[in-house]
Amino acid sequence: MQLTIILDMMGADKGAEELSLGLRQFLSRNPGSYHFIAVGKQEELHSIKDIAEIVDARDIVPMEAGARDVLRMKDSSMMKAIDLYQERQADAIISCGGTGAYLSAATLKLKLIPGVERAALIVPMPNAIGKITNVLDIGASNENTAEHLVQFAEMGRIFNQAVYGNKEPRVYVLANGTEDKKGSPESKRALEILKERNFPGLQGNIEGRESLSGIADVIVTDGFTGNVYLKTTEGVFKVMSNEIKKIFKRNLFSMIGYLFASKGVKAMRHRWDYRSTGGSMLLGLNGVVVKAHGSSDAVAFSYAIEVGKKLAEAKIVETLTKGFEHENTAAVPQGTKASTQTD
């Protein structure tokens, strides 16, 4: 089956040439049948015309753009990419553009899955046992209610089952202590609700220092806290990588030691390199919408495309839709009908 993947090529700090290299890196690792549609300035995408359909776009959405601003910018690469996603019934869309603008435009155009109140960014984080811990929300919204966090737990559980094959994901709520009374008002209330509902796989609260130990499959938090958490861990990984370099360059003996340890060191650096996670999905929308880092280089963008491929193949949107249909049906008392009214 051929996958159609839309690429917004104008959102990255490093420019279209770097993203074009990323596309080629993706193809070198993932041979298969793809139809790529690259949206951006035609003259900047000349190098990939042999592997992608080029759609010219002259405008870029500013990082500070709001929902209305984005919708007015019909000739921007972001809006053209989203429109093409709908028109071509594509399998995935990837952009490095501003999170707020991307989320707003995608939500307004593609709509939320019925029953979902708020989309969330979910990211795969490497953990100490060599597996993945999914964290959400990591920045789609700055403010969330307890009910939003409860829905994030459900979306995260379904996502982890569908994409990583965990039959019963272990779900935690991020807090400043493991006791039920710890956490923000919203996270404490969310934990109460999840316990009242006997939420499958719920383990309780988890502290940041244990979050990547491997005991958690899904960690739930509000968008503001999640974004701070994500960028802090990425910063720590970067510092540790630089420190390892310094240690092995200290003297002749340490450099000789590196010759024996280089294979293991390279594997560890790759596993903990945030670029290898590629990007995060805007979970809860009627589409595979992947947000790549604004600072993405070729490596990071290649893995962001890989995220889109993997989620499209896992049919994550269909799985989430069915999951929330079941939740909505279960929530309707016997003898009544679920309302079909929409806003």
Rosetta silent file (secondary structure, phi, psi, omega in degrees, C-alpha in Angstrom):
SEQUENCE: MQLTIILDMMGADKGAEELSLGLRQFLSRNPGSYHFIAVGKQEELHSIKDIAEIVDARDIVPMEAGARDVLRMKDSSMMKAIDLYQERQADAIISCGGTGAYLSAATLKLKLIPGVERAALIVPMPNAIGKITNVLDIGASNENTAEHLVQFAEMGRIFNQAVYGNKEPRVYVLANGTEDKKGSPESKRALEILKERNFPGLQGNIEGRESLSGIADVIVTDGFTGNVYLKTTEGVFKVMSNEIKKIFKRNLFSMIGYLFASKGVKAMRHRWDYRSTGGSMLLGLNGVVVKAHGSSDAVAFSYAIEVGKKLAEAKIVETLTKGFEHENTAAVPQGTKASTQTD
SCORE:     score description
SCORE:     0.000 S_00000001
   1 L     0.000  131.296  179.572    0.000    0.000    0.000 S_00000001
   2 L   -84.400  131.661  176.264    1.342    3.420   -0.964 S_00000001
   3 E   -95.621  134.477  174.023    1.370    6.071    1.748 S_00000001
   4 E  -101.600  119.407 -175.346    0.718    9.703    0.828 S_00000001
   5 E  -124.158  125.613 -179.673    2.645   12.024    3.164 S_00000001
   6 E   -94.649  132.533 -179.274    2.414   15.823    3.115 S_00000001
   7 E  -120.669  118.846  170.621    5.530   17.798    4.133 S_00000001
   8 E   -83.491  111.657 -171.667    5.456   21.472    5.126 S_00000001
   9 L   -97.233    9.137 -175.211    8.979   22.486    4.117 S_00000001
  10 L  -113.789    5.826 -173.024    8.943   26.101    5.347 S_00000001
  11 L   -94.484   -6.146 -171.174    8.599   25.788    9.110 S_00000001
  12 L   -95.139  149.379  178.323   12.129   24.905   10.228 S_00000001
  13 L   -62.043  -33.644 -173.267   14.862   27.202   11.517 S_00000001
  14 L   -88.748   -3.670  172.519   17.457   25.466    9.328 S_00000001
  15 L    90.762  171.005 -174.025   15.519   25.862    6.088 S_00000001
  16 H   -66.822  -33.014 -179.265   14.179   23.721    3.259 S_00000001
  17 H   -61.996  -41.497  179.027   17.570   22.382    2.155 S_00000001
  18 H   -66.020  -41.413  179.118   18.119   20.730    5.534 S_00000001
  19 H   -66.817  -34.312  177.495   14.613   19.221    5.516 S_00000001
  20 H   -62.573  -40.236  174.596   15.209   17.929    1.997 S_00000001
  21 H   -61.545  -37.923  178.589   18.266   16.049    3.280 S_00000001
  22 H   -62.544  -39.787  177.726   16.033   14.643    6.007 S_00000001
  23 H   -60.840  -43.068  179.589   13.601   13.270    3.418 S_00000001
  24 H   -67.121  -37.009  176.907   16.429   11.432    1.679 S_00000001
  25 H   -63.330  -40.770  177.099   17.672   10.064    5.016 S_00000001
  26 H   -58.428  -47.361 -177.544   14.177    8.754    5.747 S_00000001
  27 H   -65.610  -31.155  178.553   14.046    6.967    2.385 S_00000001
  28 H   -67.848  -29.214  179.294   17.476    5.427    2.940 S_00000001
  29 H   -92.763  -22.810 -171.521   16.194    3.810    6.152 S_00000001
  30 L  -129.432   72.802  176.536   12.644    3.091    4.998 S_00000001
  31 L   -64.105  141.554 -178.654   12.434    1.664    1.478 S_00000001
  32 L   168.183 -170.178 -177.851    8.845    1.378    0.362 S_00000001
  33 L  -102.276  112.801 -178.239    6.050    2.892   -1.670 S_00000001
  34 E  -134.738  150.791  167.863    5.420    6.555   -0.854 S_00000001
  35 E  -121.893  105.164  179.478    3.946    9.607   -2.492 S_00000001
  36 E   -93.421  136.860  173.444    5.499   12.681   -0.900 S_00000001
  37 E  -119.528  109.415 -176.669    4.016   16.124   -1.472 S_00000001
  38 E   -99.250  123.735 -175.725    6.491   18.824   -0.437 S_00000001
  39 E  -109.549  122.807 -179.911    5.015   22.287    0.087 S_00000001
  40 E   170.198 -168.444  179.200    7.293   25.329   -0.017 S_00000001
  41 L   -68.178  122.522 -173.382    9.169   27.666   -2.322 S_00000001
  42 H   -54.201  -40.849 -176.940    9.619   25.794   -5.571 S_00000001
  43 H   -69.372  -19.715  179.608   13.161   27.033   -6.129 S_00000001
  44 H   -89.765   -7.679 -175.913   14.227   25.740   -2.707 S_00000001
  45 L  -114.204   14.149 -177.281   12.897   22.230   -3.355 S_00000001
  46 H   -57.410  -34.148 -173.985   14.567   21.573   -6.697 S_00000001
  47 H   -70.979  -13.939 -178.585   16.832   18.896   -5.175 S_00000001
  48 H  -116.746   15.825 -177.800   13.917   16.585   -4.261 S_00000001
  49 L   -66.896  -16.811  177.778   11.761   16.879   -7.372 S_00000001
  50 L   -80.367  -15.445 -177.114   12.784   13.308   -8.261 S_00000001
  51 L  -122.987   -3.040 -177.731   11.257   11.901   -5.048 S_00000001
  52 E  -146.330  148.118  169.874    8.422   14.315   -4.239 S_00000001
  53 E   -77.395  130.746 -177.005    5.620   16.241   -5.884 S_00000001
  54 E  -101.054  128.296  174.590    6.379   19.942   -5.384 S_00000001
  55 E  -118.142  118.843 -175.170    3.594   22.398   -4.508 S_00000001
  56 E   -72.747  135.526  174.272    4.690   26.028   -4.535 S_00000001
  57 L  -144.026  135.733 -172.811    3.913   28.213   -1.500 S_00000001
  58 L  -103.685  -18.307 -173.163    5.369   31.664   -0.955 S_00000001
  59 E  -110.834  150.321  175.536    4.353   32.541    2.608 S_00000001
  60 L  -118.281  139.713  179.884    5.394   31.221    6.000 S_00000001
  61 L   -77.046  123.355  178.567    3.195   31.381    9.094 S_00000001
  62 L   -62.451  150.887 -178.366    4.878   33.497   11.831 S_00000001
  63 L   -59.314  -32.457 -175.438    5.544   31.739   15.140 S_00000001
  64 L   -88.805    3.833 -176.295    3.276   34.202   16.981 S_00000001
  65 L   -64.149  140.733  176.337    0.316   33.750   14.588 S_00000001
  66 L   -95.970 -176.753 -175.261   -3.074   32.978   16.127 S_00000001
  67 H   -59.666  -47.185 -178.320   -5.919   30.837   14.826 S_00000001
  68 H   -67.222  -37.597  178.944   -7.554   33.579   12.748 S_00000001
  69 H   -59.794  -44.412 -177.146   -4.212   34.746   11.349 S_00000001
  70 H   -63.574  -45.857 -177.195   -3.387   31.258   10.101 S_00000001
  71 H   -63.429  -29.381  177.858   -6.731   30.732    8.386 S_00000001
  72 H   -73.934  -23.350 -174.981   -6.318   34.031    6.490 S_00000001
  73 L   -88.168   66.575 -174.627   -2.899   32.927    5.204 S_00000001
  74 L   -65.687  -22.765 -179.698   -4.280   30.651    2.507 S_00000001
  75 L   -95.556    6.354  177.723   -1.063   30.845    0.471 S_00000001
  76 E   -75.545  155.485 -179.723    1.167   29.841    3.386 S_00000001
  77 H   -63.059  -36.296 -178.123    2.940   26.490    3.259 S_00000001
  78 H   -65.602  -48.423 -178.513    1.185   25.369    6.441 S_00000001
  79 H   -67.977  -39.712  177.778   -2.355   26.080    5.214 S_00000001
  80 H   -63.147  -38.275  179.467   -1.655   24.656    1.761 S_00000001
  81 H   -64.609  -44.321  179.786   -0.247   21.515    3.397 S_00000001
  82 H   -65.772  -41.970  177.657   -3.315   21.073    5.605 S_00000001
  83 H   -61.982  -41.203  178.317   -5.668   21.696    2.667 S_00000001
  84 H   -65.234  -36.002  177.803   -3.765   19.132    0.591 S_00000001
  85 H   -57.668  -43.295  178.589   -4.013   16.634    3.434 S_00000001
  86 H   -70.672  -49.430 -174.746   -7.798   16.897    3.196 S_00000001
  87 H   -62.842  -41.347 -176.922   -8.053   17.074   -0.600 S_00000001
  88 L   -89.485   -1.920 -175.752   -5.723   14.141   -1.273 S_00000001
  89 L    50.320   51.890 -175.391   -7.005   12.119    1.699 S_00000001
  90 L   -71.460  168.344 -176.644   -3.380   11.755    2.718 S_00000001
  91 L   -94.276  -24.476 -179.919   -2.051    9.417    5.384 S_00000001
  92 E  -162.199  155.293  175.409    0.098   11.873    7.371 S_00000001
  93 E  -135.279  137.622 -179.008    1.226   15.492    7.502 S_00000001
  94 E  -127.807  134.767  177.384    4.453   16.802    9.068 S_00000001
  95 E  -144.343  146.003  173.533    5.368   20.409    9.890 S_00000001
  96 L   -98.825    4.716 -175.890    8.082   22.202   11.863 S_00000001
  97 L   -65.533  174.448 -178.199    5.917   25.338   12.093 S_00000001
  98 L   -55.315  135.691 -175.289    4.766   27.069   15.259 S_00000001
  99 H   -60.906  -46.766 -176.858    2.858   24.733   17.580 S_00000001
 100 H   -61.722  -46.070 -179.717    0.014   27.141   18.347 S_00000001
 101 H   -65.642  -43.367 -178.237   -0.649   28.005   14.713 S_00000001
 102 H   -63.904  -46.394  179.651   -0.345   24.391   13.573 S_00000001
 103 H   -63.156  -45.547 -178.536   -2.663   23.081   16.297 S_00000001
 104 H   -61.438  -49.169 -177.356   -5.231   25.821   15.688 S_00000001
 105 H   -65.677  -44.480 -179.152   -5.302   25.387   11.921 S_00000001
 106 H   -64.866  -39.568 -179.803   -5.333   21.590   12.031 S_00000001
 107 H   -66.357  -44.545 -178.513   -8.093   21.524   14.653 S_00000001
 108 H   -67.594  -34.960 -177.573  -10.295   23.982   12.757 S_00000001
 109 H   -85.744  -44.359 -173.677   -9.816   22.236    9.419 S_00000001
 110 H   -92.998  -23.425  178.493   -9.661   18.556   10.399 S_00000001
 111 L    73.960  156.263  177.098  -11.844   18.719   13.554 S_00000001
 112 E   -78.610  151.716  171.026  -11.523   16.752   16.781 S_00000001
 113 L   -61.031  135.234  179.976  -12.479   13.102   17.019 S_00000001
 114 L   -52.097  129.513 -179.066  -16.059   12.940   18.420 S_00000001
 115 L    98.642  -19.382  179.152  -15.920   12.853   22.204 S_00000001
 116 L   -87.351  127.357 -178.419  -12.450   14.433   22.470 S_00000001
 117 L   -88.383  -32.051 -174.521  -12.503   17.837   24.173 S_00000001
 118 L  -150.149  129.956  176.196   -8.890   18.901   23.642 S_00000001
 119 L   -71.301  154.694  179.899   -6.083   17.651   21.413 S_00000001
 120 E  -136.447  144.487  173.207   -2.785   16.742   23.061 S_00000001
 121 E   -85.637  123.615  178.714    0.789   16.427   21.861 S_00000001
 122 E  -114.006  134.732 -175.714    2.128   12.977   22.659 S_00000001
 123 E  -126.156  141.708  173.514    5.839   12.224   22.453 S_00000001
 124 E   -86.248  119.922  179.178    7.801    8.936   22.619 S_00000001
 125 E  -109.227  131.761  176.044   10.542    9.221   25.237 S_00000001
 126 E   -66.669  146.271  177.571   13.325    6.613   25.511 S_00000001
 127 L  -124.994  178.335 -169.513   13.569    4.988   28.932 S_00000001
 128 L   -70.237  -15.170 -179.374   16.188    3.127   30.963 S_00000001
 129 L  -103.704   13.560  174.872   15.082   -0.364   29.914 S_00000001
 130 L    82.509   13.437  178.127   15.343    0.347   26.192 S_00000001
 131 L  -112.737 -162.861 -176.411   11.640    0.828   25.559 S_00000001
 132 E  -119.494  138.263  170.168    9.382    3.864   25.081 S_00000001
 133 E  -113.679  122.830  178.481    7.421    5.969   27.577 S_00000001
 134 E   -88.492  130.287  179.875    4.673    8.110   26.032 S_00000001
 135 E  -120.678  132.204  176.538    4.143   11.526   27.635 S_00000001
 136 E  -152.593  146.671   -4.830    1.154   13.803   26.968 S_00000001
 137 L   -85.591  142.736  179.731    0.345   16.686   26.781 S_00000001
 138 L  -114.753   27.537  171.190    3.745   18.210   26.080 S_00000001
 139 L   140.333    9.383  177.902    2.627   21.602   24.851 S_00000001
 140 L   -68.794  -33.157  179.730   -0.575   21.691   22.805 S_00000001
 141 L  -136.818  149.573  176.335   -2.236   23.818   25.514 S_00000001
 142 L   -87.722  -20.880 -179.170   -0.944   25.905   28.399 S_00000001
 143 L  -131.230  134.895  178.258   -4.013   25.267   30.538 S_00000001
 144 L  -138.614  150.331  175.554   -5.944   22.043   31.035 S_00000001
 145 L   -91.053  170.027  176.466   -8.770   20.872   33.263 S_00000001
 146 H   -60.782  -38.549  179.328   -8.862   17.648   35.248 S_00000001
 147 H   -64.785  -35.460  175.231  -11.284   16.211   32.670 S_00000001
 148 H   -60.716  -44.945 -178.891   -8.793   16.994   29.904 S_00000001
 149 H   -63.256  -36.076  177.321   -6.139   15.025   31.788 S_00000001
 150 H   -63.406  -43.309  177.356   -8.540   12.106   32.166 S_00000001
 151 H   -67.043  -35.086  176.231   -9.083   12.109   28.407 S_00000001
 152 H   -60.513  -39.614  178.428   -5.325   12.346   27.852 S_00000001
 153 H   -61.218  -42.387  179.858   -4.973    9.185   29.930 S_00000001
 154 H   -67.176  -45.148  178.824   -7.496    7.396   27.706 S_00000001
 155 H   -63.550  -42.009  179.593   -5.895    8.644   24.487 S_00000001
 156 H   -62.881  -40.252  179.544   -2.423    7.750   25.758 S_00000001
 157 H   -64.088  -47.501 -179.932   -3.534    4.247   26.733 S_00000001
 158 H   -63.511  -43.056  179.058   -5.144    3.578   23.328 S_00000001
 159 H   -59.557  -48.214 -177.508   -2.137    5.075   21.527 S_00000001
 160 H   -64.430  -37.751  177.214    0.354    2.954   23.464 S_00000001
 161 H   -64.285  -47.535 -173.792   -1.645   -0.201   22.814 S_00000001
 162 H   -71.467  -40.571 -172.472   -1.998    0.462   19.072 S_00000001
 163 H   -91.040  -36.903 -174.757    1.510    1.727   18.332 S_00000001
 164 H  -111.546   -1.339  171.672    3.700   -0.150   20.846 S_00000001
 165 L    74.520   16.996  176.922    1.644   -3.300   21.387 S_00000001
 166 L   -80.166  118.088 -177.982    1.268   -3.063   25.168 S_00000001
 167 L   -66.833  -36.917 -179.366   -1.918   -4.932   26.080 S_00000001
 168 L  -134.938   79.495 -178.045   -2.208   -3.199   29.458 S_00000001
 169 L   -58.629  141.472  176.135   -0.144    0.010   29.512 S_00000001
 170 L   -86.793  118.300 -172.026    0.940    1.246   32.941 S_00000001
 171 E  -109.993  129.806  178.406   -0.465    4.764   33.281 S_00000001
 172 E  -125.558  158.855  172.193    0.829    7.408   35.708 S_00000001
 173 E  -108.429  128.533 -179.182    0.029   11.039   36.473 S_00000001
 174 E   -71.640  128.479 -177.529    3.074   13.351   36.692 S_00000001
 175 L  -151.327  176.851  179.610    3.294   15.003   40.119 S_00000001
 176 L   -94.740   23.261  177.926    5.737   16.294   42.737 S_00000001
 177 L   176.197  158.769 -177.047    5.289   13.183   44.872 S_00000001
 178 L   -84.698  -15.147 -179.863    3.850    9.683   44.681 S_00000001
 179 L   -70.627  149.375 -178.367    1.172   10.305   47.332 S_00000001
 180 L   -59.037  -28.560 -176.587   -2.369   10.974   46.089 S_00000001
 181 L   -79.948   -7.182 -179.282   -2.399   14.386   47.775 S_00000001
 182 L   -86.999  154.715  177.408    0.597   15.588   45.745 S_00000001
 183 L   116.532  176.520  175.589    0.339   17.459   42.456 S_00000001
 184 L   -73.375  163.579  177.287   -1.475   20.468   41.011 S_00000001
 185 H   -54.546  -39.706 -178.885   -5.201   20.901   41.751 S_00000001
 186 H   -69.132  -42.707 -178.240   -5.993   19.620   38.242 S_00000001
 187 H   -70.203  -35.200  177.478   -3.722   16.584   38.431 S_00000001
 188 H   -64.928  -42.312  178.910   -5.007   15.636   41.914 S_00000001
 189 H   -67.796  -38.792  178.403   -8.602   15.821   40.718 S_00000001
 190 H   -60.592  -42.567  178.875   -7.722   13.877   37.548 S_00000001
 191 H   -63.313  -39.563  177.421   -6.198   11.103   39.660 S_00000001
 192 H   -59.968  -46.929 -178.215   -9.358   11.001   41.799 S_00000001
 193 H   -63.603  -44.461 -179.798  -11.561   10.667   38.714 S_00000001
 194 H   -61.384  -39.417  178.395   -9.355    7.973   37.195 S_00000001
 195 H   -67.997  -41.039  178.159   -9.483    5.985   40.444 S_00000001
 196 H   -60.267  -33.171 -178.403  -13.253    6.377   40.683 S_00000001
 197 L   -89.987    4.132 -176.895  -13.552    4.971   37.164 S_00000001
 198 L    49.749   51.028 -174.798  -11.164    2.077   37.885 S_00000001
 199 L   -59.205  127.972 -177.098   -9.102    3.234   34.932 S_00000001
 200 L   -59.014  129.611  175.217   -7.276    0.269   33.336 S_00000001
 201 L    79.526    2.587 -178.456   -3.566    0.157   34.130 S_00000001
 202 E   -65.671  129.436 -179.278   -3.609    3.170   36.468 S_00000001
 203 E  -110.670  -14.833 -178.054   -0.599    3.108   38.811 S_00000001
 204 E   112.484 -152.786  179.504   -0.952    6.487   40.560 S_00000001
 205 E   -84.531  156.766  173.801    1.421    9.452   40.638 S_00000001
 206 E  -139.481  141.050  176.971    4.998    9.457   39.409 S_00000001
 207 L   -87.358  157.867 -178.719    7.806   11.914   40.105 S_00000001
 208 H   -57.388  -36.588 -175.842    9.980   13.350   37.361 S_00000001
 209 H   -68.521  -20.183  178.112   13.084   11.517   38.573 S_00000001
 210 H  -102.682   -0.645 -169.985   11.396    8.128   38.019 S_00000001
 211 L   -64.194  -28.767 -178.693    9.610    9.068   34.804 S_00000001
 212 L  -111.928   21.681  179.333   12.164    7.477   32.473 S_00000001
 213 L   -74.700  -20.011 -178.489   13.088    4.508   34.656 S_00000001
 214 L   107.119   -3.209 -179.333   10.932    2.208   32.538 S_00000001
 215 L   -80.463  -17.871 -176.919    8.111    1.618   35.028 S_00000001
 216 L  -110.161  136.951  171.232    5.683    3.832   33.071 S_00000001
 217 L   -94.754  -34.652 -179.412    4.251    3.268   29.613 S_00000001
 218 E  -135.488  132.329  175.325    2.108    6.427   29.650 S_00000001
 219 E  -123.012  128.852 -175.699    2.570    9.602   31.712 S_00000001
 220 E  -107.495  134.843  176.536   -0.205   12.186   31.825 S_00000001
 221 L  -156.366  169.701  175.487    0.291   15.881   32.535 S_00000001
 222 L   -77.766  162.429 -173.478   -0.991   19.312   31.538 S_00000001
 223 H   -62.947  -38.291 -179.144    0.522   21.009   28.490 S_00000001
 224 H   -66.481  -51.551  179.512    2.512   23.672   30.338 S_00000001
 225 H   -61.748  -41.392 -178.745    4.144   21.237   32.757 S_00000001
 226 H   -63.709  -38.026  179.934    4.672   18.705   29.978 S_00000001
 227 H   -68.538  -41.937  176.379    6.445   21.205   27.748 S_00000001
 228 H   -62.110  -43.743  178.938    8.799   22.277   30.559 S_00000001
 229 H   -59.232  -48.178 -177.559    9.432   18.597   31.353 S_00000001
 230 H   -60.833  -49.108 -175.845   10.202   17.743   27.721 S_00000001
 231 H   -69.879  -29.984  176.250   12.615   20.622   27.139 S_00000001
 232 H   -67.551  -45.754 -179.922   14.353   20.013   30.468 S_00000001
 233 H   -65.739  -38.256  177.021   14.962   16.346   29.690 S_00000001
 234 H   -62.295  -40.036  178.327   16.187   17.217   26.196 S_00000001
 235 H   -64.524  -40.522  178.739   18.589   19.714   27.750 S_00000001
 236 H   -63.755  -44.900  179.016   19.873   17.126   30.228 S_00000001
 237 H   -58.387  -41.262 -178.590   20.452   14.598   27.445 S_00000001
 238 H   -66.662  -42.946  178.981   22.433   17.190   25.490 S_00000001
 239 H   -62.623  -45.156 -178.782   24.572   18.164   28.494 S_00000001
 240 H   -63.524  -38.268  178.441   25.325   14.518   29.320 S_00000001
 241 H   -62.820  -42.371  178.529   26.326   13.807   25.723 S_00000001
 242 H   -66.892  -36.540  179.318   28.759   16.723   25.785 S_00000001
 243 H   -65.753  -38.874  178.135   30.151   15.594   29.145 S_00000001
 244 H   -62.781  -41.002  176.993   30.821   12.107   27.776 S_00000001
 245 H   -58.621  -46.272 -178.403   32.758   13.662   24.898 S_00000001
 246 H   -62.025  -40.284 -178.436   34.889   15.677   27.329 S_00000001
 247 H   -60.936  -45.161 -177.138   35.655   12.612   29.461 S_00000001
 248 H   -76.414  -16.656  178.910   36.997   10.604   26.533 S_00000001
 249 L   -96.280    5.722 -172.796   39.024   13.527   25.194 S_00000001
 250 L   -63.023  -44.815 -179.616   40.710   14.212   28.539 S_00000001
 251 L  -157.655 -177.840 -176.583   44.017   12.456   27.796 S_00000001
 252 H   -61.012  -41.235 -176.838   45.649    9.714   25.739 S_00000001
 253 H   -67.396  -38.990  179.084   44.475    6.918   28.022 S_00000001
 254 H   -68.312  -33.849  178.184   40.848    8.078   27.946 S_00000001
 255 H   -69.400  -36.219  174.944   40.983    8.294   24.136 S_00000001
 256 H   -65.090  -40.449  177.633   42.323    4.729   24.003 S_00000001
 257 H   -59.182  -35.012 -179.669   39.489    3.715   26.326 S_00000001
 258 H   -64.302  -32.657  179.552   37.017    5.215   23.859 S_00000001
 259 H   -59.267  -34.956 -179.829   38.262    2.846   21.160 S_00000001
 260 H   -82.643  -27.591 -174.667   37.004   -0.076   23.265 S_00000001
 261 H  -103.287   -2.006 -169.828   33.783    1.619   24.375 S_00000001
 262 H   -58.740  -40.337 -178.128   32.866    3.523   21.197 S_00000001
 263 H   -61.044  -46.841  179.598   30.219    1.084   19.952 S_00000001
 264 H   -67.324  -38.611 -179.890   28.304    1.174   23.226 S_00000001
 265 H   -65.082  -43.395 -179.925   28.702    4.948   23.600 S_00000001
 266 H   -64.239  -40.171  179.088   27.374    5.608   20.095 S_00000001
 267 H   -64.638  -41.826  179.753   24.389    3.317   20.690 S_00000001
 268 H   -65.631  -43.863 -179.464   23.606    5.068   23.982 S_00000001
 269 H   -63.268  -37.872  178.696   23.904    8.553   22.460 S_00000001
 270 H   -66.653  -43.611 -176.792   21.586    7.576   19.609 S_00000001
 271 H   -65.232  -34.423 -177.806   18.980    6.091   21.944 S_00000001
 272 H   -98.549    3.328  178.232   18.886    9.160   24.166 S_00000001
 273 L   -76.232  118.912 -176.412   19.194   11.706   21.360 S_00000001
 274 H   -60.872  -21.994  179.538   15.900   13.630   21.272 S_00000001
 275 H   -64.640  -27.368 -177.497   16.253   13.953   17.489 S_00000001
 276 H   -74.048  -12.744  174.106   15.610   10.223   17.141 S_00000001
 277 H   -81.713  -18.226  172.424   12.084   10.684   18.519 S_00000001
 278 L    75.948  -64.945 -175.938   11.464   12.931   15.502 S_00000001
 279 E  -171.468 -178.351 -179.889    8.299   14.637   16.536 S_00000001
 280 E  -122.835  152.983  179.886    5.060   14.386   18.420 S_00000001
 281 E   -96.905  140.129  171.439    1.540   13.691   17.205 S_00000001
 282 E   -79.968   91.742 -172.445   -1.387   16.037   17.777 S_00000001
 283 E   -79.402  134.332  179.426   -3.502   13.311   19.275 S_00000001
 284 L   112.612   -6.444  178.152   -7.279   13.625   19.139 S_00000001
 285 E   -94.656  161.057  175.630   -7.634   15.070   15.633 S_00000001
 286 L   -81.952   61.677  179.751   -9.148   13.417   12.581 S_00000001
 287 L   172.757  156.188  173.940   -5.752   12.985   11.012 S_00000001
 288 L   -87.307   95.787 -173.930   -2.155   11.909   11.558 S_00000001
 289 E  -112.445  108.732 -174.832   -0.759   15.365   12.311 S_00000001
 290 E  -105.821  129.188  176.787    2.921   15.315   13.331 S_00000001
 291 E  -102.875  114.160  175.968    4.687   18.313   14.875 S_00000001
 292 E   -91.832  160.383  177.801    8.450   18.269   14.341 S_00000001
 293 L   -59.513  139.616  174.535   10.885   20.471   16.253 S_00000001
 294 L   -62.709  -27.782 -179.697   11.249   23.986   14.883 S_00000001
 295 L   -93.265   15.701 -175.945   15.006   23.496   15.236 S_00000001
 296 L   -54.604  134.403  167.232   14.943   20.182   13.339 S_00000001
 297 L   -98.276 -171.066 -177.244   18.015   19.221   11.373 S_00000001
 298 H   -59.911  -41.911 -179.170   17.997   16.516    8.694 S_00000001
 299 H   -61.436  -50.435 -177.950   18.191   13.706   11.261 S_00000001
 300 H   -61.606  -41.752 -178.553   15.292   14.999   13.345 S_00000001
 301 H   -68.490  -35.877  178.438   13.093   15.640   10.303 S_00000001
 302 H   -62.146  -38.239  179.010   13.786   12.176    8.908 S_00000001
 303 H   -76.893  -26.448  173.993   12.548   10.657   12.161 S_00000001
 304 H   -64.929  -40.950  175.709    9.515   12.967   12.200 S_00000001
 305 H   -62.424  -38.248  178.829    8.542   11.512    8.822 S_00000001
 306 H   -63.187  -37.448  176.146    9.089    8.074   10.349 S_00000001
 307 H   -60.409  -46.859  179.144    6.644    8.939   13.138 S_00000001
 308 H   -59.607  -44.021  178.084    4.013    9.848   10.536 S_00000001
 309 H   -59.053  -48.642 -176.057    4.623    6.607    8.651 S_00000001
 310 H   -63.750  -41.063 -178.593    4.386    4.491   11.786 S_00000001
 311 H   -71.576  -36.404  176.892    1.174    6.127   13.004 S_00000001
 312 H   -64.752  -43.318  179.629   -0.490    5.900    9.603 S_00000001
 313 H   -66.196  -31.358  178.569    0.361    2.207    9.379 S_00000001
 314 L   -78.968   -5.510 -178.583   -0.986    1.658   12.907 S_00000001
 315 L    51.518   48.754 -173.528   -4.298    3.322   11.839 S_00000001
 316 H   -64.986  -34.281 -179.365   -4.168    5.327   15.059 S_00000001
 317 H   -65.850  -46.178  178.783   -6.987    7.731   14.105 S_00000001
 318 H   -61.778  -40.119 -179.226   -9.429    4.900   13.408 S_00000001
 319 H   -65.886  -43.625  177.921   -8.406    3.153   16.651 S_00000001
 320 H   -64.223  -41.804 -179.617   -8.892    6.309   18.731 S_00000001
 321 H   -60.035  -45.427  178.473  -12.254    7.007   17.082 S_00000001
 322 H   -64.251  -39.971  179.807  -13.506    3.515   17.947 S_00000001
 323 H   -61.818  -41.955 -179.302  -12.154    3.841   21.485 S_00000001
 324 H   -78.952  -24.416  171.044  -14.010    7.082   22.118 S_00000001
 325 H   -62.445  -43.086  178.599  -17.180    5.747   20.488 S_00000001
 326 H   -64.184  -42.974  179.542  -17.078    2.966   23.071 S_00000001
 327 H   -62.030  -43.897 -178.938  -16.436    5.451   25.885 S_00000001
 328 H   -65.807  -39.697  179.082  -19.341    7.668   24.774 S_00000001
 329 H   -65.613  -41.438 -179.252  -21.710    4.710   24.455 S_00000001
 330 H   -66.269  -27.527 -176.914  -20.734    3.418   27.886 S_00000001
 331 H   -81.347  -12.129 -178.063  -21.362    6.854   29.410 S_00000001
 332 L   -88.337  122.924 -179.773  -24.984    7.013   28.156 S_00000001
 333 L   -60.488  151.792  178.309  -27.504    5.610   30.688 S_00000001
 334 L   -60.707  141.809  178.719  -29.744    2.765   29.527 S_00000001
 335 L    89.584   -1.468  178.352  -32.989    3.924   27.929 S_00000001
 336 L  -121.907  164.801  177.863  -31.490    7.150   26.555 S_00000001
 337 L  -114.864  142.783  177.743  -29.874    8.075   23.284 S_00000001
 338 L   -68.656  139.042  179.601  -26.593    9.872   22.841 S_00000001
 339 L   -69.707  139.568  177.217  -27.019   13.395   21.517 S_00000001
 340 L  -104.988    8.829 -179.402  -25.842   13.919   17.942 S_00000001
 341 L   -68.655  138.183  176.270  -25.834   17.712   18.245 S_00000001
 342 L  -120.832  156.660  178.790  -22.602   19.408   17.254 S_00000001
 343 L   -73.140    0.000    0.000  -21.309   22.895   17.916 S_00000001
